[in-house]
Amino acid sequence: MAKTPLQFRHNGRDVAIFVDGGTNLLVALRELIGDMTPKFGCGQGGCGTCSVLVDGELHLSCLTLAETVAGRSVETLDGIKDGPNLHPLQRAFADNFAAQCGYCTPGMLMAAKALLDRNPQPSRAEVVEAISGNICRCTGYEPIINAVLAAASGGRARA
């Protein structure tokens, strides 16, 4: 089978790769570009560990055909930090002990970033809704919710 050329922006830089037809974005990111931050969880869109932003919108990369991001911008967890500095969400996750095993963390952070990019001051219910497509088996979700609310308030605790 012939490979298809694919060009898009990945974390702010232009990339050009060749993909087989039917290759999902998760495989393209991990195996062809080397970005290991989106995780393979279920491969069926049920866990959220593979979440990325495509043109600012949350996508499950395991269900997104790589070819559909041609000419678009893809942002992963690796792209949200500012050089050596953590993104405020990453700092809030650390400060609020929102990551235990860490496997769900990239997807949770991307879902939270998508929310805060469109709504910088979400309610608790909006945070719960935003992360509802992500499964965490370690934290019980409260530290994650608290971390997102803390990031939204500039690091200060919110009721």
SULVENRA-V553548 format. One record per run of one state. SS is the DSSP state (@ for helix, = for strand, . for the rest). FROM is the first residue (numbers start at 1). TO is the last residue. If there is no record, write none. Layout:
BEGIN
{{SS FROM TO} {SS FROM TO}}
END
This chain:
BEGIN
{{. 1 3} {= 4 10} {. 11 12} {= 13 19} {. 20 23} {= 24 24} {@ 25 33} {. 34 50} {= 51 54} {. 55 56} {= 57 60} {. 61 64} {= 65 65} {@ 66 69} {. 70 72} {= 73 75} {. 76 76} {@ 77 79} {. 80 81} {= 82 82} {. 83 84} {= 85 85} {. 86 87} {@ 88 95} {. 96 104} {@ 105 118} {. 119 123} {@ 124 130} {. 131 141} {@ 142 152} {. 153 159}}
END
